[in-house]
Amino acid sequence: MEQDERGLARSREPAHLLWLALFATAPVTAGDDALVVLSWGGAYERAQQAALFAPYTAATGRPVTVQQYDGGLEGLRRAVASGEVPWDLIDMTRSQAMAACDEGLLEPVSPALLAPAPDGTPAEADFLPGSFGRCAITHSIFATVVAYRTDAFPGRRPTRIGDLFDQRRFPGPRALQDTPAVNLEWALLSYRVPREELYRLLSTRRGLDLALERLESLDEIHWWQAGDTPPRLLAEGEVVMASGYNGRFFDAMVNRGAPIEILWDGQVQEHETWAIPRGGPHPEAAREFLRFATDTERLADLARHIPYGPARRSATVQVTTHPESGVDMRLHIPTHPLNAERAMTKDETWYARTRSRIQALFRDWRALRESQ
């Protein structure tokens, strides 16, 4: 299976334990001076190669070797405990980086190592709020969204996230990620619960019951794990609506001509970060790369290859067109004002605090649904 730009790899762990999935442990064969980066593969990695890795090698002479991983922490825990960490940098979601940092698995990083904006604005003032963690620096904002087949509903198209659950007006099977995250938020949004009240309500049994009841109302759900699955299911006509990552849907729409559109209402944004594992082989070179890969030019170029919002304001204004198709990428990034009007940010602190309980509840609900 090809890894996708934001998807989790298939794991031997049960689907509801994907956030505990293992790191890839294939032997590293890079030369002694190569930086070894863990990333997500697919269109995302291709964009990184063009915008980050190849330019870094050209500028420094240091090669970059990329390995794909499935987003979990167990392999990192084992590597740090053994004192044999083969990776220099890890591309992680902010929630994963927060958890790994709390466990002492990552090196601290300071905003002071980052380059200023071209006009001299300090990095601390140029990056979006929440971009700096104790052990990670946000480089991009991605979103989980709903996409739909443009030919599935003659005479009408979905316009709000509640349409995901409206099978009378929009009949047909759905594809949803096999995780409580985002599904619970969307279920409550379909009741028109205000965004600022979502996590307070999800902290109650009543709120969780309401969310699961809404999910239960869907007649046919294809549960997906790998992020390349939902655009494929849509393109092949197996489902009419699907959740997924905005970059993956863009790739299917623009590069493969799939008859799908993104519904931006209710998009759930998350931060993607760079982190340096504790005990990695080239910590100073890793910091050098982090500074290089997060400067204004590099982040703008990354967004020109794949539509994730740059974490720097100075990079956002430099985003232009896709180098191959000529599509205006500004209209496809999650943080564009037209797309972000009704966006929400995933509350990673809430999930960190409630993960075990929410995971168990969702697992039990899934098992009960499958047994009926």
N, C-alpha and C positions, 0 to 999 in steps of 0.2 A: 504494500500500500504506500502510495506517495504521501509524505507528510504534507500538511497544508499550512497556509501562512498564519493561521491563528488557531488551528484545531488541535485537539489532543490526539495523540496516537492511540491506537487500540492497545489495550493493556491486558495482562493476565488477570488483573484485579477486576472485580465486578464493576459494572458501569457506574454505580453510585459511589464508588471509591476512586473516581478518576483523579481527584485532587491529590490522592496519595500514590498515584502511579509512579513507576520507577523511571529514573533517568536512563537514557540509552547508555549502554556500557561497552559498546564496541571499542576495541583497542584503538588508541590514538597513534597514527602513523606519521604525523607531521614531523618536520625537521625540528631540531632543538630550538631554533630561533623563531619558529612559526607561532603566531597567536592561535590558540584553539578556542573557538566560539561555539557555544550551544545556542541553536536557534530553531526555527519552526519549519523550515523546508518550504517547498512549493513556491507559489508566486511571491510570497513574502521574502523568502531567502533570495530569490532571483533579483528582487528589488534591492535588497541589501548588498548583493554582489555588485550591482551596477553603481549604486549611489555611495556605498561605504567601503566595502572590502577591497575592491579593485583600486579605487582612488587612494586608499590608505597604503596599500602595497606600493603603488606608483610613487607616493610621496616619501615613504620611509625605507623601501626595499625589504620590508618584513612581510613575508607571506601570511595569509590568513587561511586557516583550515576550519571548515564548518562541519559540525556534527549536529544531527537532529535529535531532539528529545521530546518527551511527552508531557512536560510541564510539571512533573512531580518533584518531591524533595528527598525521597528516600535514598537515591543514588548519591546525592550530595552529602547527606548525613554520613553515609558509609565512607565516602572518599575523605571527608574531613576527619572522621574518627581514625582512619587508617594512616593519615598523614601523607597520602598519595593522591593529590588532586590533579587531574590531568588537564583541566580547563582553565582558561584565563578570564573569560567573560561569559556571562549568561544573560540572554534576553528573556526577561521574566515579567509577568504581570506584577503590578504593584502589590497586590495582596500576597502573592507568593514571596516577593522580596521582603515584605514586612514580616512574614512568618519565619523566613530563613534568617533574617537579621536578628529576630528575637531569640533564635536558637544558637546564635553565634556562628552561623555558617558562612557569613559574608564579611568582607572587609568594609570598614567604614569608608565613606567617600564624602568629600566636602565640595560644596558649590564653588569654593575658591579655585578649584582646578579647572573650571570651565572657562571657555573663551568669552569675551564680551561680544555684544552685537556689533555689526559693522560701524554703527555710529558711535560706538564707545559705551553704550548702555551696559552696565554690569549684568552678568548673567542672572543674578538674584532678582533683578527687576524685569528681565526679558522673558524668563520662563513663566509659564502659567502657574497659578496657585496650586499647591499640593505636589509640585514636581520634584521636590527634594525630600528624600528619606534619609535616615541615618546611614543606610547601606546601599542606596540605589538612586539613580537619576532618571526621571521620566524623559523619554525621547519622543513618544508619539501617543496619540489618543485614538483608540479603535472603538468600534461599537458593535454590539450585538443588535441585529435588526430583524425585521420580518421582510421577506421578499415573496413575490407571487408571480404566477404565470399571467402574462398580459392577455392571453387568449382564453383564460379559464372562465371568465364571468362576462359574457356579452352584454354590452350596454352599461356596465358599471365597473368600478375599480375600488379596492379598499382604500380608505382615507384615514382611518384611525386605528389604533392598536386593538380596540374592542372588536373590530371586524375579524380579527383572528379567531374569535370565539363565536361569530355569527354564522352558523352553518345553514341558516335559512336563506340568507341573501348571498352567501358565498360558500356553496356546498363543495365538499370534496375532502380528501385526506390531507392532514397536516404533517409536517416533520418538525420535531422539537428536540432540543438538546437534552440528553439524559442526565439532567442535573436540576436541583431545585432553583439555582440561581437564575435570575431573569424570568423564568416561567412564573414564579410566584409574584414578582413585581407586575408583570403583564396581566396576570389574572386579576389582581386588585385594581389595576388601572382600567380594566374593562368594566368595573363597577363605578368608574369615575371617582375613585378615591384620589384625593389630592396627592401630588407627588411628595410633598413635605410630610404627609402622614403615613406613607407606605410602611416604613420600617417600624414605626410605633405600632401600627396595626398588626404587622407580621410578628411582633413580639408577643402577641396574645394568641391563645388557642382559637378564639373566634376568627381572627384574621387569617390564620393558617387554614382553618376549615373552609372559610369562604374561598380562598385561593384554590385549594384542592378540589372543591366542589365545581369551580369554574373549569378547571382542567378536566375533571371527570365528565363534563358535558360534551367534550369532543368525542365524536364517534370513532374516528380512526386516527391514531397517532403513530407515525414512524419515528422511533427514538433514535437519534444519531449521536455518535461519539466523535468520529473524525470529521473535521471541518470541511473536507471536500465532498462530504455526503450530501448536504442539503442542496447545493447548486446542481449536483448530478441528478438528484431525485426530481427537482423542478424541471431540468432540461429534458429528462426522459419522460415526463408526464406522470410519474408515479404519485406525486403530490401536487396540490395547487397552491399551497402556502407553506413556507418554511422559515424557521429561525436560522440565523447564521451570522457570519462575520462580514461586515460591509466590504472589506477588501476582496474576499473570496467571491462574493456576488458580483462585484465590479469586474473581476477577471472573467467570470462566465459571461457577463453581458457584453463587454467590450472586445475581449480577445477571442471569444468563442461564439458570439452571436446568439446566446441563449435568449429566448423570448421572456425575459423576466424583468421586473422592476422592484426597486426597494421602497418600502413603506418606512419613512423616517420617523413618523409619529411613534413616540414611546421608545426610541432608541436608548439603549443602556450603554453609556460610555465607561471605558476603563483605561487606566494608564498602563502603558508598556514601558519597561525600564531596562537600563543596563545595570548589571551588578557584577562585582568581582568576588569570586569564591575565596574563602579564607584558605591560605596555603597554596594558591595557584602558582604555576611555575614562573610567570613573568609579571609580577604585580606592577612594576613601574611602567612596563610597556602597555599593560592593560589600562592604566590611568592615561597614558598618552593616547591610546586609541579612544578612550571614552571622551576625552577632550576633543579629538578630531571629529568623532562621529556625532557629536552634539553641537557642533558649531552651526551657525545660521545657514551656510551654503549647503552643508551635508543634509540637514534636516529638510530643507526646501527641496533638494533633489530627490530624497527618499519619497516625499509626498508626491512628486511628479511621476514616480514609478508605481506607487501603490497608494490609494487614497486614505491614508491615516493622517490625522491632524497633527502638525508639528507642535512640539511642546513650547517652542519659542515664538513669541509674537513677531519678531523680525523675520523668521522663516516663513510664517504664514503668509505674509504679504508678498513673498517672492515665489509662491507656488504658481505655476503656469499650466502648461499643457503636457499631456502624456507623450513621451518621446516617440512612441510608435504609432498611436492612433490619432494624435492631435486633439484628443478630448480635453476640454477644460477641466482640470482636476479640482479646481476650487469648488465646483458644484457637487463634487462627490465625497469630499472629506466630511466626517461627522461634525466637526466644529464650525462648519460654514453656517452663518446666521440663519439661512433658509432651512437647513437641515436640523439645526440644534434648537429650533424654537420650542419644541416640546420634548426635548431630551432630558434624561436623568442620568445621574452618576451612581454607579453601583457603590453601595455603602460597604466597603471592604472591612471596616472595623466591626460592623454588625455581624457580617458573616464569620469573621474570625472568632467572635465571642459566642456565636450560636451554632457553629458548624456541625458539631456532633449531634445536637438535638434535631436540627433541620434535616440533616442527612438521614437520620434514622426514620424520621416521620415520612420523608419522601420515599425512602426505600420500602417502608411498610405499605404505603399507598400504592406504589407501583406493583408490588407483589399481589396485593388484594385485587387490583384492576386486572392483572393478567390471569388470576385464578377464576374470574367470573365468566 
